[in-house]
Amino acid sequence: MAILEEPIKGVPMVKNYIDGEWVESKGEIIEVVNPVTCEPIAKVGISTKDEIDAAVAAAKEAFPDWRMTPAVTRARYLLRLLQLLEENFENLSRIQTQEHGKTIDESRGETRRGIENVEVACGIPTLMMGDASEDIASGIDEYLIRVPLGVFGIIGPFNFPFMIPLWSAPYAVATGNTIVIKPSSEVPNSQNAIAELVEEAGFPPGVWNVVHGGRTVVNGMLDHPEIEGITFVGSTPTMEEVIYPRCGATGKRVIAQGGAVNVIVIMPDCNVEATIPGLMTSFFGNAGQRCLAGQTLAIVDDKGDFYESFMEKVVAYAKNIIIGNGLDESVQMGPVRDPQKKERILGYIEIGLKEGARLRLDGRNPTIQGDYPDTCFLGPTILENCEPGMRVVNEEIFGPTMSVVRVKDLDAAIKLCNEVPMHNGHAIFTSNGKHARQFQYEVISGNVGINIGIVAPMAFYPFSGMKGSFLGVLHTQGKEAVRFFTESKVCIHRWL
Ligand code: NAD
C-alpha cells in the first residue's frame, strides 16, 4: 500500500509563538525524530526562563482587553478556528503520525476528539451563564457571575500531541483568560500547527502563546506569580512530586492528570466476538501509549474451559496485527515514541518473566511491514500467569503489553482493579447487567467502561481520573473546565 505524503518537509525549526510573533528559542536546540525512520524531522529549542517570562508577560498584557471582549465575540474567534481545523483535518492528522508514530487512523481519531473540544467551547455564552435569585430577603437580590482569572499554563504529555492541550485551551480562552501552552518537546509540531491556525483565525496577540521546552519552562510556569492556574497531563511521578505540590506552594489552582494502570475484566458471559476487537485497540492501539489503554487483563474463570478458548482467540488476533509506518493506511500499529521507551518496555517484560510470568506472545522482535529500522518497534506482547501485586500488573508499562491474571470471581476482579495504584479507566466485558452494575458501583476508577475498552469521555463530559491518576477537584473538558477557568463572583444588591 502507498505511503501517504509526509506533511513536515526538511528539518524546520519549531519556533515559540509569543505575543503573536514566531520567535526562535535562544535555548539549547534538540532534534525531533520520527520514530519510524529514526530520521530528524524538525528541531526545537529548550526555552529559557526569559522566554517563558516573555510569554507570560504578553498573556498578562492581552488579558484585560480579551476579558472585555464579549463572550459571543470570543466564541466567534473559536468558530473561525473550528472551521480552519476542519479544513486542515488531514494535514493535522499526518503531522501527529509523523512526529509521534501512531497510525493515521489513530491520528484522525485524535484530531476529531481535539476538535470536539473547540466545538463545545463555542457554546461559551451559554456555558458561562451564572445564577440569580430575586428577594433572597426583603428587597435584596443575589446573583452569581463567572469571571476569568488571567493567565493559565497548559502542560502536555508526548502521547497525544494534538488533542490533550485542547482539553483545556479552548475553554480557557473562551472564558476570557489568556494562555501559555508547553507541549512535550518530543512532539512539538502539532501545537504549532494549531497556533498557526489560531493566528489565521485572527486571535489578538498574546491571547494564545506556545513555548517549547522542558523543566525550565514548567518550573518557570509553576513559580510565576502572574500565572493563576495550571492544567497538567503527564506521568504520576511528575504530577505528584512536581506539579501538585508546587501549585499548592504558589497558590495556583490546578488540574493534574497522571498515569494509569487500567484493568480490563472479562466475564465468561461476555460476547466474545465483539469483545476481542475492542481488546486489541485497548491494549495495542497507539502502541499501548494511551492513558486509557488496558494493561492488565483479568479473566474470571476459576477452573473452566473459557479461559483457554478466550486466550486462543486473543493471541490469534494479536499476532496478526500489522506493524509499520503509520502513514501506510494498511498498518494497524506504529512504533513506540523513542528507543528509551522501547528499552523501558523490554525491561518490564524481563521483570515479568523473573516474577514468574510466561510469554504467551513475544513481540520483542516483530515483523515490520516496510523497510524501516527496528529501533522503536515492538509487537504485541502477552504475559500469562500474572498475579495481583506483580510489577507488570501494578506499574504503568505504557507499551503494547498485556499482563493476564486469571481470577476466581467478579469480587476478586474488582479487588484487583481497586488494588492497583492508578485508577483512570477500568472496564468490564459482560452480558450480565447485575455484574455490570456491581462493577460500576464498586470499582475505583475515574472513567468506567462497560463493554468498552477505551473509556474516553466525550468533550462535553469531564475527563476524569481517581487515586494515583488524578490530583485536583475539577477536570478538563466541558462544564468542569468552564468552572475551573472561572471564579464564582457572588453579588448581593439592595437598592433603597
Ligand atoms: P511526563 O510526566 O514525562 O511529561 C509530561 C510533561 O511534563 C511534559 O511536558 C514534560 O516536559 C514535563 N515534565 C516531565 N518531567 C518534569 C519534571 N521533572 N519537572 C517539570 N516538568 C516535567 O509524561 P509523558 O511521558 O510526556 O506522558 C506520558 C504519561 O502521561 C503517562 O504516564 C500517561 O499515562 C500520562 N497521561 C495521562 C493522561 C490522563 O488523562 N490522565 C492522558 C495522557 C497521558
Residues whose N, C-alpha, C, O or C-beta is under 5 A from the ligand:
A	BS01	NAD	I155 G156 P157 F158 N159 K182 P183 S184 G213 G214 R215 V218 V233 G234 S235 T236 T238 V242 Q257 G258 G259 A260 C291 G465 S469
